[in-house]
Amino acid sequence: MCGLTGYFDLECDSTHDELLARVTQMADTLRHRGPDDGGAWVDASVGIALGFRRLSILDLSPTGRQPMHSACGRYVIVFNGEIYNFRSLRGELEGSGDLFRGHSDTEVVLAAVSRWGLETAVRSFNGMFAFVLWDRRMRRLHLVRDRLGEKPLYYGWMAKTFLFGSELKALRLHPGFAGEVNRDALFLYLRHNCIPAPYSIYKNIYKLPPATILSLDVATRETDPKLTSYWSARQVATNSVAKPFQESELDAIAQLDALLRESVRLRMTADVPLGAFLSGGIDSSIVVSMMQALSTTPVKTFSIGFHTDGYNEAVQAKAVADHLGTAHTEFYVTPEEAIKVIPRLPLLYDEPFADSSQIPTFLVSRLARQQVTVSLSGDGADELFGGYNRYFWGPSIWKKIKWLPKGIRAAASAALNVFSPKDWEDIFQKMGNSLPNRFKTPNPGDKLQRLAEVLSVADPQEMYLRLISHWKDPAALVLRSTEPHSLVTDPDQYLDLPDITRQMMYLDTVTYLPDDILVKLDRASMSVSLETRLPLLDHRLVEFAWQLPLSLKIRNGQGKWVLRQVLDKYLPRELVERPKAGFAIPIHAWLRGPLREWTEALLDEHRLYNEGFFAPGPIRKKWTEHLSGKRNWQYHLWDVLMFQAWLDENKTSKNASLNPLCEAPRI
């Protein structure tokens, strides 16, 4: 796992030494991604510069250094990630006559491209990766990203310079960078709490979509890159309808077990210490169970806990670790320790990002890095196997209410909104034992608020948009903005799938997973130089999961049925059976308590007005309601706070067109 950056200067007016010095400075901003080594390569005759920072995982010797040249001399590469099947590919290439100097997967990538061509080679790779390849013969630049979007890659033109890199901080260091905020991307950010690909927070800078090859023909000095898809989650989902899994439930369980074990086995390949995150839930438990089954020594596992009811998973994680016999490390975090992370978030994420589980993800990454350099994680199971609550209760409610006239549903929605969630909580608490058991549920106020949202929608597509949206009407908040087309707002992007549940699972796989979950994990782990690997996102497993009928995923109002059957082979069911909790922290209480002064400074009405990005009214209204305790607006407020904190972090950049008038608030 590493960091890469570089640029192509269309005017080609810099000397060799100037190119080398500049790209080295850009690469050094990514030292956290690669603290072990660095390198750069330039060609002043063309105006190409490649920079690299290395986190040594495979082949720790100098033969693994980058930028790396192919044996034939045609290609130069900077590569971030891992190719898990590189050994089998190497054997195939050696059988065709290729010779290798070292033992790295990067050398295999170059040999595969040299022998088979870029697209054929990339389709053969099983892994997570983002790389930049310079074809010296054809004078063509290629940017490539893995199938699911595990590894990041930004790119874009700034005047006459084409910039690219693993993180925005490297691009910002180039003197030609102009950091003008993209207000339309800010609109999307407030809806999704992250900025979805292909957009970034800056105008003219983009994220390369997953499973995409970008090609720029430098020989003709073209400025319009060509984007080619080499794998398609959309096609995988569509094929699942045409060619569904036809075998028995027992066959499905056995095949999933075998696929998972092979995926875990491949991801345990490393020349450095390796471990795993363990929350005690189904996803991480199945990964750790298989790791331990494949290992002759206790696997190192890591979890964090909070001394707060409803936010602590450490007890369940320890029970799983004890049963499996792992070498387990847990750390109980105080609110003070968690809050200390917040000032680091804008620099860590480089653009506004407001999934508050970014804090515990950083903390468990830091804990693991004290003992290992690689950690496996269970991310990806929810999207593939129906783990999110919205997959079963949303469609269930829609099925029951869709026959009602929209006017009646709208009136019912308005009636539910007469009382705040806190008021509903008080009402349910006062009724106590007089309530029928079916109405006794945790957080009834929040659930009724969600029900009110669903009641007012016109169709299942609008229901999904409502369920995933933080701010329901970002246009009322972001000044001078419009919502760009995205996968969730463009009806043409919806698939012809048999039900809304699979439609939601598909959209989450191509949006929420790469834009939120994988961004959160990559930035948090790489900030402490920890490589994370995701066995559940092996593309073969993804393709198999989509073939399975929905009945093998969601059954009796519960998701991940087939995963649970596999896990039964390794763990007693009672160790992992509990309501889905997520990786959460009590942000709502902190905003009213230790973070109140910080929040007040960032949400100051005069400041918001002078900066000119947000209409202050809606923000101040939600802040006042949140302080009163009548509403919990933590997600909405955290969105705005993370943008404001990012604004502070970037206001001193000489190229950024940001000019906040206030000093950065201190926590």
C-alpha positions as CSV (number, residue, x, y, z in Angstrom):
1,M,0.0,0.0,0.0
2,C,1.5,3.3,-1.1
3,G,0.9,6.8,-2.3
4,L,1.4,8.0,-5.8
5,T,1.3,11.4,-7.6
6,G,2.5,13.2,-10.7
7,Y,1.7,15.4,-13.6
8,F,1.9,16.0,-17.3
9,D,3.0,19.5,-18.4
10,L,1.4,20.2,-21.8
11,E,3.8,23.1,-22.4
12,C,6.8,21.0,-21.5
13,D,8.8,24.0,-20.4
14,S,10.4,22.6,-17.2
15,T,13.9,21.2,-16.9
16,H,14.6,17.7,-15.6
17,D,15.7,19.0,-12.2
18,E,12.6,21.2,-11.9
19,L,10.3,18.4,-12.7
20,L,12.1,16.1,-10.3
21,A,12.1,18.6,-7.4
22,R,8.4,19.4,-7.8
23,V,7.1,15.9,-8.0
24,T,9.3,14.8,-5.1
25,Q,7.7,17.6,-3.0
26,M,4.2,16.4,-4.1
27,A,5.0,12.8,-3.2
28,D,6.4,13.8,0.2
29,T,2.9,15.0,1.2
30,L,1.9,11.3,1.0
31,R,4.6,10.1,3.4
32,H,2.0,8.7,5.7
33,R,0.9,6.4,2.9
34,G,4.5,5.2,2.3
35,P,6.9,5.9,5.1
36,D,9.5,3.3,4.1
37,D,10.8,4.7,0.9
38,G,10.3,7.3,-1.9
39,G,11.2,7.7,-5.5
40,A,10.5,9.8,-8.6
41,W,11.0,9.6,-12.4
42,V,10.7,12.3,-15.0
43,D,11.1,12.8,-18.7
44,A,11.6,16.5,-19.4
45,S,11.4,15.9,-23.2
46,V,7.7,15.0,-22.8
47,G,6.9,16.9,-19.5
48,I,6.0,13.7,-17.5
49,A,6.7,13.4,-13.8
50,L,5.9,10.4,-11.5
51,G,6.3,10.5,-7.7
52,F,5.9,7.7,-5.2
53,R,5.9,6.8,-1.5
54,R,6.3,3.2,-0.5
55,L,4.8,1.2,2.4
56,S,6.8,-2.1,2.0
57,I,4.5,-5.1,2.2
58,L,5.8,-7.6,-0.4
59,D,9.4,-7.9,-1.5
60,L,11.0,-5.6,1.1
61,S,14.3,-5.4,-0.9
62,P,15.3,-2.6,-3.3
63,T,13.9,-4.7,-6.2
64,G,10.5,-3.6,-5.1
65,R,11.2,0.1,-5.4
66,Q,9.1,2.4,-7.5
67,P,8.7,4.1,-9.9
68,M,9.5,0.7,-11.6
69,H,10.4,0.1,-15.3
70,S,9.3,-3.0,-17.2
71,A,11.9,-5.4,-18.3
72,C,11.4,-4.4,-21.9
73,G,11.9,-0.8,-21.1
74,R,8.6,0.4,-22.6
75,Y,6.6,1.1,-19.4
76,V,7.1,3.0,-16.2
77,I,4.6,2.5,-13.3
78,V,3.7,3.9,-9.9
79,F,1.4,1.3,-8.2
80,N,-0.7,1.6,-5.1
81,G,-2.4,-1.6,-3.7
82,E,-2.0,-5.4,-3.9
83,I,-2.5,-8.0,-6.6
84,Y,-3.4,-11.0,-4.5
85,N,-3.1,-13.5,-7.3
86,F,0.3,-12.2,-8.4
87,R,2.1,-15.5,-7.7
88,S,-0.2,-17.5,-10.0
89,L,0.1,-14.8,-12.7
90,R,3.9,-14.8,-12.3
91,G,4.0,-18.6,-12.9
92,E,1.9,-18.2,-16.0
93,L,4.2,-15.4,-17.3
94,E,7.4,-17.4,-16.5
95,G,5.9,-20.3,-18.5
96,S,5.8,-17.9,-21.4
97,G,9.4,-17.0,-21.0
98,D,9.3,-13.9,-18.7
99,L,12.2,-13.4,-16.2
100,F,11.8,-11.5,-13.0
101,R,14.4,-9.6,-10.9
102,G,12.5,-9.5,-7.6
103,H,9.4,-10.8,-5.9
104,S,6.9,-7.9,-5.9
105,D,3.5,-7.8,-7.4
106,T,4.3,-4.6,-9.2
107,E,6.9,-6.3,-11.3
108,V,4.2,-8.9,-12.2
109,V,1.8,-6.1,-13.2
110,L,4.4,-4.7,-15.6
111,A,5.2,-8.1,-17.1
112,A,1.5,-8.8,-17.6
113,V,0.9,-5.5,-19.3
114,S,3.9,-6.0,-21.5
115,R,2.8,-9.5,-22.6
116,W,-1.0,-9.2,-22.7
117,G,-1.8,-5.6,-23.1
118,L,-3.3,-3.3,-20.5
119,E,-7.0,-4.2,-20.6
120,T,-6.4,-8.0,-20.7
121,A,-3.8,-7.7,-17.9
122,V,-6.1,-5.6,-15.7
123,R,-9.0,-8.1,-16.1
124,S,-6.6,-10.8,-14.8
125,F,-5.8,-9.0,-11.6
126,N,-7.5,-10.0,-8.4
127,G,-6.8,-7.2,-6.0
128,M,-7.2,-3.6,-4.8
129,F,-5.2,-1.1,-6.8
130,A,-4.8,2.3,-8.3
131,F,-1.9,2.9,-10.6
132,V,-0.4,5.2,-13.2
133,L,1.3,3.7,-16.2
134,W,3.4,5.6,-18.7
135,D,3.8,4.0,-22.1
136,R,7.1,5.4,-23.4
137,R,6.7,4.0,-26.9
138,M,3.2,5.2,-27.6
139,R,3.6,8.3,-25.4
140,R,0.3,7.5,-23.6
141,L,-0.6,8.0,-20.0
142,H,-2.9,5.5,-18.3
143,L,-4.7,5.8,-14.9
144,V,-6.3,2.6,-13.6
145,R,-8.5,1.9,-10.6
146,D,-9.7,-1.4,-9.1
147,R,-13.1,-2.9,-9.6
148,L,-14.9,-1.9,-6.4
149,G,-13.0,1.4,-5.7
150,E,-10.9,0.3,-2.7
151,K,-7.9,2.5,-3.7
152,P,-8.3,6.2,-4.5
153,L,-7.1,8.1,-7.5
154,Y,-7.8,11.8,-8.3
155,Y,-7.0,13.6,-11.6
156,G,-7.8,16.8,-13.5
157,W,-6.5,19.6,-15.6
158,M,-5.3,22.8,-14.0
159,A,-4.6,25.2,-17.0
160,K,-2.0,23.4,-19.0
161,T,-1.1,20.8,-16.4
162,F,-2.7,17.3,-16.0
163,L,-2.5,16.4,-12.3
164,F,-3.1,13.1,-10.6
165,G,-2.5,11.5,-7.2
166,S,-3.8,9.3,-4.4
167,E,-4.9,12.2,-2.3
168,L,-5.7,15.9,-3.0
169,K,-3.0,17.2,-0.7
170,A,-0.4,16.1,-3.3
171,L,-2.2,17.9,-6.2
172,R,-2.6,21.1,-4.1
173,L,1.2,21.4,-3.8
174,H,1.6,21.9,-7.5
175,P,2.0,25.6,-8.2
176,G,-0.6,25.5,-11.0
177,F,-3.3,24.1,-8.7
178,A,-6.3,26.4,-8.3
179,G,-8.6,25.2,-5.5
180,E,-12.0,26.6,-6.3
181,V,-14.8,24.9,-4.4
182,N,-17.3,23.1,-6.6
183,R,-20.7,24.2,-5.1
184,D,-22.5,21.5,-7.0
185,A,-20.3,18.9,-5.4
186,L,-21.0,20.6,-2.1
187,F,-24.7,20.0,-2.8
188,L,-24.1,16.3,-3.3
189,Y,-22.0,16.3,-0.1
190,L,-24.9,17.5,2.0
191,R,-27.1,14.8,0.6
192,H,-24.7,11.9,1.0
193,N,-22.3,13.1,3.7
194,C,-19.5,12.4,1.2
195,I,-18.7,13.5,-2.3
196,P,-19.5,10.8,-4.8
197,A,-17.4,9.9,-7.8
198,P,-16.6,11.3,-10.2
199,Y,-16.8,14.6,-8.4
200,S,-14.4,16.1,-5.9
201,I,-14.7,19.2,-3.7
202,Y,-12.7,21.2,-6.3
203,K,-13.8,22.3,-9.8
204,N,-12.0,20.5,-12.6
205,I,-10.6,17.8,-10.3
206,Y,-12.3,14.3,-10.4
207,K,-12.2,10.9,-8.8
208,L,-11.5,8.1,-11.3
209,P,-14.5,5.8,-11.1
210,P,-14.0,2.2,-10.0
211,A,-13.2,-0.4,-12.7
212,T,-12.0,2.3,-15.1
213,I,-9.0,2.9,-17.3
214,L,-8.3,6.6,-18.2
215,S,-6.0,7.1,-21.2
216,L,-4.4,10.4,-22.3
217,D,-2.6,10.5,-25.6
218,V,0.4,12.7,-24.9
219,A,1.8,12.2,-28.4
220,T,-1.0,14.2,-29.9
221,R,-1.1,16.6,-26.9
222,E,-4.8,15.8,-26.4
223,T,-6.6,17.2,-23.4
224,D,-9.7,15.1,-23.4
225,P,-9.0,11.8,-21.7
226,K,-10.7,8.6,-22.8
227,L,-12.4,6.5,-20.1
228,T,-12.9,2.8,-20.6
229,S,-14.7,0.4,-18.2
230,Y,-13.0,-3.1,-17.9
231,W,-15.6,-4.6,-15.4
232,S,-19.1,-3.5,-14.6
233,A,-21.1,-3.9,-11.4
234,R,-24.1,-2.9,-13.4
235,Q,-23.5,-5.8,-15.8
236,V,-22.9,-8.2,-12.9
237,A,-26.3,-7.2,-11.3
238,T,-28.1,-7.5,-14.7
239,N,-26.6,-10.9,-15.4
240,S,-27.8,-12.1,-12.0
241,V,-31.4,-11.8,-13.2
242,A,-30.7,-13.6,-16.5
243,K,-28.5,-16.4,-14.9
244,P,-29.5,-16.8,-11.3
245,F,-28.1,-19.4,-8.9
246,Q,-30.0,-22.7,-9.6
247,E,-28.5,-25.1,-7.0
248,S,-29.6,-25.9,-3.5
249,E,-29.2,-23.9,-0.3
250,L,-26.6,-26.4,0.9
251,D,-24.7,-25.9,-2.4
252,A,-24.8,-22.1,-2.0
253,I,-23.5,-22.3,1.6
254,A,-20.7,-24.7,0.6
255,Q,-19.6,-22.6,-2.4
256,L,-19.7,-19.3,-0.4
257,D,-17.6,-21.0,2.3
258,A,-15.0,-22.1,-0.3
259,L,-14.9,-18.7,-2.0
260,L,-14.5,-16.8,1.3
261,R,-11.7,-19.1,2.5
262,E,-9.8,-18.7,-0.7
263,S,-10.3,-14.9,-0.6
264,V,-9.1,-14.8,3.0
265,R,-6.1,-17.0,2.2
266,L,-5.0,-14.8,-0.6
267,R,-5.2,-11.7,1.5
268,M,-3.1,-13.2,4.2
269,T,0.0,-13.0,2.0
270,A,2.5,-10.5,3.4
271,D,6.1,-10.2,4.3
272,V,5.2,-8.1,7.3
273,P,3.1,-8.7,10.5
274,L,-0.7,-9.1,9.7
275,G,-3.9,-9.0,11.8
276,A,-7.6,-8.1,11.6
277,F,-10.2,-5.8,13.0
278,L,-12.8,-7.6,15.1
279,S,-16.1,-6.0,16.2
280,G,-17.8,-9.2,17.1
281,G,-20.4,-8.9,14.4
282,I,-21.0,-11.3,11.6
283,D,-18.7,-9.7,9.0
284,S,-15.5,-9.3,10.9
285,S,-16.1,-12.6,12.8
286,I,-16.4,-14.6,9.6
287,V,-13.1,-13.1,8.3
288,V,-11.3,-13.7,11.6
289,S,-12.7,-17.2,11.9
290,M,-11.3,-18.2,8.5
291,M,-8.0,-16.5,9.2
292,Q,-7.6,-18.5,12.4
293,A,-8.6,-21.7,10.6
294,L,-5.9,-21.1,8.0
295,S,-3.2,-20.0,10.5
296,T,-0.9,-22.2,12.7
297,T,-0.5,-19.4,15.2
298,P,-3.0,-17.1,17.0
299,V,-4.2,-14.3,14.7
300,K,-3.7,-10.8,16.0
301,T,-7.1,-9.1,16.4
302,F,-8.0,-5.6,17.5
303,S,-11.1,-3.9,18.8
304,I,-12.0,-0.6,20.6
305,G,-14.7,0.0,23.1
306,F,-16.5,3.0,24.6
307,H,-17.8,3.3,28.2
308,T,-21.2,4.2,26.8
309,D,-24.3,2.0,26.5
310,G,-25.3,1.3,23.0
311,Y,-21.9,2.2,21.5
312,N,-19.7,-0.6,22.8
313,E,-19.0,-3.7,20.8
314,A,-15.8,-4.6,22.6
315,V,-17.5,-7.2,24.9
316,Q,-18.8,-9.2,22.0
317,A,-15.5,-8.9,20.1
318,K,-13.6,-10.3,23.1
319,A,-16.1,-13.2,23.4
320,V,-15.5,-14.1,19.7
321,A,-11.7,-13.7,20.2
322,D,-11.7,-16.0,23.3
323,H,-13.7,-18.7,21.5
324,L,-11.4,-18.6,18.4
325,G,-8.2,-18.3,20.5
326,T,-6.8,-15.2,18.7
327,A,-4.2,-12.9,20.2
328,H,-6.7,-10.1,21.0
329,T,-6.0,-6.5,21.9
330,E,-8.8,-4.2,23.0
331,F,-8.7,-0.5,23.9
332,Y,-11.4,1.4,25.7
333,V,-11.6,4.9,24.4
334,T,-12.6,7.9,26.6
335,P,-14.6,10.8,25.0
336,E,-11.6,13.0,25.5
337,E,-9.4,10.6,23.5
338,A,-11.9,10.4,20.7
339,I,-12.5,14.1,20.5
340,K,-8.8,14.7,20.1
341,V,-9.0,13.0,16.7
342,I,-11.5,15.6,15.3
343,P,-8.9,18.4,14.5
344,R,-7.0,15.9,12.4
345,L,-10.0,14.9,10.3
346,P,-9.9,17.6,7.6
347,L,-6.2,17.0,6.9
348,L,-6.7,13.2,7.0
349,Y,-9.6,13.2,4.5
350,D,-8.5,16.0,2.3
351,E,-12.0,17.0,1.3
352,P,-15.2,17.3,3.3
353,F,-16.3,13.8,4.7
354,A,-18.9,13.4,7.4
355,D,-19.4,9.8,8.3
356,S,-18.7,10.1,12.0
357,S,-17.6,6.5,12.3
358,Q,-14.4,7.9,10.7
359,I,-13.3,8.6,14.3
360,P,-13.5,5.0,15.7
361,T,-12.1,3.7,12.4
362,F,-9.0,5.9,12.9
363,L,-8.7,4.8,16.5
364,V,-8.8,1.0,15.7
365,S,-6.4,1.5,12.8
366,R,-4.0,3.3,15.2
367,L,-4.3,0.5,17.7
368,A,-3.6,-2.2,15.1
369,R,-0.6,-0.3,13.7
370,Q,1.2,-0.7,17.0
371,Q,1.6,-4.4,16.2
372,V,0.9,-5.1,12.5
373,T,1.3,-3.4,9.1
374,V,-1.6,-5.2,7.4
375,S,-5.1,-5.7,8.8
376,L,-8.1,-7.5,7.3
377,S,-11.6,-6.1,7.6
378,G,-15.1,-7.3,7.0
379,D,-16.4,-4.3,5.0
380,G,-18.7,-5.0,2.0
381,A,-21.0,-7.7,3.4
382,D,-23.9,-5.4,4.0
383,E,-24.2,-4.3,0.4
384,L,-23.8,-7.8,-1.0
385,F,-25.8,-9.9,1.5
386,G,-28.6,-7.5,2.5
387,G,-27.3,-6.3,5.9
388,Y,-28.8,-2.8,6.1
389,N,-32.1,-2.4,7.8
390,R,-33.5,-0.3,5.0
391,Y,-33.3,-3.4,2.7
392,F,-36.1,-5.1,4.6
393,W,-38.2,-2.6,6.5
394,G,-38.3,0.1,3.7
395,P,-39.8,-2.2,1.0
396,S,-42.0,-3.9,3.6
397,I,-43.6,-0.6,4.5
398,W,-43.9,0.5,0.9
399,K,-45.7,-2.7,0.0
400,K,-48.3,-2.0,2.8
401,I,-48.9,1.7,2.0
402,K,-48.5,2.0,-1.8
403,W,-52.2,1.4,-2.4
404,L,-53.1,4.5,-0.3
405,P,-53.7,7.7,-2.2
406,K,-50.7,10.0,-1.9
407,G,-52.8,12.8,-0.2
408,I,-53.7,10.4,2.6
409,R,-50.1,9.3,3.0
410,A,-48.9,12.9,3.0
411,A,-51.5,13.8,5.7
412,A,-50.3,10.8,7.8
413,S,-46.7,11.9,7.4
414,A,-47.6,15.4,8.5
415,A,-49.4,14.0,11.6
416,L,-46.4,11.9,12.6
417,N,-44.2,15.1,12.3
418,V,-46.4,17.0,14.7
419,F,-44.3,15.6,17.6
420,S,-40.5,15.5,17.6
421,P,-38.7,12.2,18.0
422,K,-38.0,13.1,21.6
423,D,-41.7,13.8,22.2
424,W,-42.6,10.4,20.8
425,E,-39.9,8.8,23.0
426,D,-41.6,10.4,26.0
427,I,-45.1,9.3,24.9
428,F,-43.9,5.7,24.5
429,Q,-42.1,5.8,27.8
430,K,-45.2,7.1,29.7
431,M,-47.4,4.4,28.1
432,G,-45.0,1.8,29.3
433,N,-46.5,-1.7,29.9
434,S,-49.8,-0.7,28.4
435,L,-48.2,-0.9,24.9
436,P,-48.6,-4.1,23.0
437,N,-45.2,-6.0,22.6
438,R,-45.0,-5.3,18.9
439,F,-44.8,-1.6,19.6
440,K,-42.1,-1.9,22.2
441,T,-39.0,-1.0,20.1
442,P,-35.7,0.9,20.7
443,N,-35.6,4.5,19.6
444,P,-39.3,4.7,18.6
445,G,-39.1,8.4,17.8
446,D,-36.4,8.0,15.2
447,K,-38.3,5.1,13.6
448,L,-41.5,7.1,13.4
449,Q,-39.6,9.9,11.8
450,R,-38.3,7.5,9.2
451,L,-41.8,6.2,8.7
452,A,-43.0,9.8,8.1
453,E,-40.4,10.2,5.4
454,V,-41.5,7.0,3.6
455,L,-45.2,7.8,3.8
456,S,-44.8,11.0,1.8
457,V,-42.9,9.6,-1.2
458,A,-44.3,9.0,-4.6
459,D,-42.5,5.8,-5.6
460,P,-39.7,3.4,-4.4
461,Q,-37.0,5.3,-6.1
462,E,-37.9,8.5,-4.1
463,M,-38.1,6.3,-1.0
464,Y,-34.5,5.2,-1.5
465,L,-33.3,8.8,-2.1
466,R,-35.1,10.0,1.1
467,L,-33.6,7.1,3.1
468,I,-30.0,7.8,2.1
469,S,-30.2,11.6,2.1
470,H,-29.0,13.6,5.1
471,W,-30.2,17.1,4.1
472,K,-33.4,16.5,2.2
473,D,-33.2,19.8,0.3
474,P,-29.6,20.9,-0.1
475,A,-30.7,23.5,-2.5
476,A,-32.1,25.5,0.4
477,L,-28.7,25.4,2.0
478,V,-25.9,25.6,-0.6
479,L,-25.9,29.0,-2.2
480,R,-25.7,29.2,-6.0
481,S,-25.7,25.5,-6.6
482,T,-27.5,22.9,-8.6
483,E,-27.6,19.1,-8.1
484,P,-25.5,17.3,-10.8
485,H,-26.7,14.1,-12.3
486,S,-25.7,11.1,-10.1
487,L,-26.4,7.4,-10.0
488,V,-29.1,7.8,-7.4
489,T,-30.9,10.8,-8.9
490,D,-30.8,9.8,-12.6
491,P,-33.7,7.4,-13.4
492,D,-31.7,6.1,-16.4
493,Q,-29.2,4.7,-14.0
494,Y,-31.7,2.4,-12.3
495,L,-31.6,-1.2,-13.4
496,D,-34.4,-3.5,-14.5
497,L,-34.3,-5.6,-11.4
498,P,-37.1,-7.7,-9.9
499,D,-37.6,-5.6,-6.7
500,I,-36.6,-2.4,-5.0
501,T,-34.5,-4.3,-2.5
502,R,-32.0,-5.4,-5.1
503,Q,-32.1,-2.0,-6.7
504,M,-31.0,-0.5,-3.3
505,M,-28.3,-3.1,-2.9
506,Y,-26.9,-2.3,-6.4
507,L,-27.0,1.4,-5.8
508,D,-25.3,1.1,-2.5
509,T,-22.6,-1.1,-4.0
510,V,-21.7,1.5,-6.7
511,T,-22.2,4.6,-4.5
512,Y,-22.2,4.3,-0.7
513,L,-19.6,1.5,-0.6
514,P,-16.9,3.2,-2.7
515,D,-17.7,6.8,-1.8
516,D,-18.2,6.5,1.9
517,I,-17.2,3.1,3.4
518,L,-14.0,2.6,1.4
519,V,-12.9,6.2,1.6
520,K,-13.4,6.1,5.4
521,L,-11.3,3.0,5.7
522,D,-8.5,4.0,3.3
523,R,-7.9,7.4,4.7
524,A,-8.2,6.3,8.4
525,S,-5.8,3.3,8.0
526,M,-3.3,5.0,5.6
527,S,-3.0,8.0,7.9
528,V,-1.2,5.6,10.3
529,S,0.6,3.7,7.5
530,L,-1.6,0.6,7.9
531,E,-2.7,-1.5,4.9
532,T,-6.3,-2.8,5.1
533,R,-7.6,-5.7,3.0
534,L,-11.2,-6.7,2.3
535,P,-11.8,-10.4,1.6
536,L,-15.6,-9.8,1.0
537,L,-14.8,-7.6,-2.0
538,D,-13.0,-10.2,-4.0
539,H,-14.7,-9.7,-7.4
540,R,-15.4,-13.4,-7.8
541,L,-17.2,-13.4,-4.5
542,V,-19.1,-10.2,-5.5
543,E,-20.2,-11.9,-8.8
544,F,-21.3,-15.1,-6.9
545,A,-23.2,-13.1,-4.3
546,W,-25.2,-11.3,-7.0
547,Q,-26.3,-14.6,-8.5
548,L,-27.8,-15.8,-5.2
549,P,-31.6,-15.3,-4.8
550,L,-32.8,-12.7,-2.4
551,S,-34.3,-15.4,-0.2
552,L,-30.8,-16.6,0.6
553,K,-29.8,-13.1,1.8
554,I,-32.9,-11.7,3.6
555,R,-35.2,-14.1,5.5
556,N,-37.7,-13.5,8.3
557,G,-36.8,-9.8,8.4
558,Q,-33.1,-10.5,8.9
559,G,-30.2,-10.0,6.5
560,K,-27.1,-12.1,5.7
561,W,-28.9,-15.4,6.0
562,V,-26.4,-17.3,3.9
563,L,-23.4,-15.7,5.6
564,R,-24.8,-16.7,9.0
565,Q,-25.0,-20.4,7.8
566,V,-21.4,-20.3,6.8
567,L,-20.4,-18.7,10.1
568,D,-22.2,-21.5,12.0
569,K,-19.4,-23.8,10.9
570,Y,-16.9,-21.7,12.9
571,L,-18.7,-20.0,15.8
572,P,-21.8,-20.6,18.1
573,R,-24.6,-18.4,16.8
574,E,-25.2,-16.8,20.1
575,L,-21.8,-15.1,20.0
576,V,-22.7,-12.9,17.1
577,E,-26.5,-12.7,17.1
578,R,-27.4,-9.1,18.2
579,P,-29.1,-6.1,16.6
580,K,-27.0,-4.3,14.0
581,A,-25.2,-1.4,15.8
582,G,-22.8,0.0,13.3
583,F,-19.5,1.7,14.3
584,A,-21.0,4.7,16.0
585,I,-20.1,7.3,18.6
586,P,-22.3,9.6,20.6
587,I,-21.8,12.7,18.5
588,H,-25.2,14.0,19.4
589,A,-24.3,14.3,23.1
590,W,-20.8,15.7,22.4
591,L,-22.2,18.5,20.3
592,R,-24.3,19.6,23.3
593,G,-21.3,19.1,25.7
594,P,-17.6,19.1,25.1
595,L,-17.9,20.1,21.4
596,R,-20.4,22.9,22.0
597,E,-17.9,25.8,21.9
598,W,-16.2,24.4,18.8
599,T,-19.5,24.0,17.1
600,E,-20.7,27.5,18.0
601,A,-17.6,29.0,16.4
602,L,-17.9,27.0,13.2
603,L,-21.6,27.7,12.9
604,D,-21.5,31.4,13.8
605,E,-24.1,33.2,11.7
606,H,-21.9,36.1,10.6
607,R,-19.1,33.7,9.6
608,L,-21.5,31.6,7.5
609,Y,-22.9,34.7,5.9
610,N,-19.4,36.1,5.1
611,E,-18.0,32.9,3.7
612,G,-21.0,32.7,1.3
613,F,-21.3,28.9,0.9
614,F,-24.3,28.3,3.1
615,A,-27.6,30.0,4.0
616,P,-27.2,30.4,7.7
617,G,-30.9,30.2,8.6
618,P,-31.5,26.4,8.2
619,I,-28.3,25.6,9.9
620,R,-28.9,27.8,12.9
621,K,-32.4,26.5,13.2
622,K,-31.2,22.9,13.4
623,W,-28.5,23.8,15.9
624,T,-31.0,25.5,18.2
625,E,-33.3,22.6,18.1
626,H,-30.5,20.2,18.7
627,L,-29.3,22.2,21.7
628,S,-32.8,22.1,23.2
629,G,-32.8,18.3,23.1
630,K,-36.1,18.1,21.2
631,R,-34.4,16.9,18.0
632,N,-31.3,15.0,17.2
633,W,-29.7,16.7,14.2
634,Q,-26.2,15.2,14.7
635,Y,-25.9,13.9,11.1
636,H,-27.0,17.2,9.5
637,L,-24.8,19.3,11.8
638,W,-21.8,17.0,11.4
639,D,-22.0,17.5,7.6
640,V,-21.8,21.2,7.9
641,L,-19.2,21.1,10.7
642,M,-16.8,18.8,8.6
643,F,-17.1,21.3,5.7
644,Q,-16.4,24.2,8.0
645,A,-13.4,22.5,9.6
646,W,-12.1,21.5,6.1
647,L,-12.5,25.2,5.1
648,D,-10.3,26.2,8.1
649,E,-7.7,23.6,7.3
650,N,-7.3,24.8,3.7
651,K,-7.7,28.6,4.1
652,T,-3.9,29.1,4.2
653,S,-3.3,27.3,0.9
654,K,-1.8,29.9,-1.5
655,N,-3.7,28.4,-4.4
656,A,-7.1,27.8,-2.7
657,S,-9.8,30.3,-3.4
658,L,-10.9,30.0,0.2
659,N,-10.9,33.0,2.5
660,P,-12.6,32.3,5.9
661,L,-12.7,35.4,8.0
662,C,-12.5,33.7,11.4
663,E,-9.6,32.0,13.2
664,A,-9.9,28.2,13.3
665,P,-11.9,27.3,16.4
666,R,-10.1,25.2,18.9
667,I,-11.5,22.2,20.7
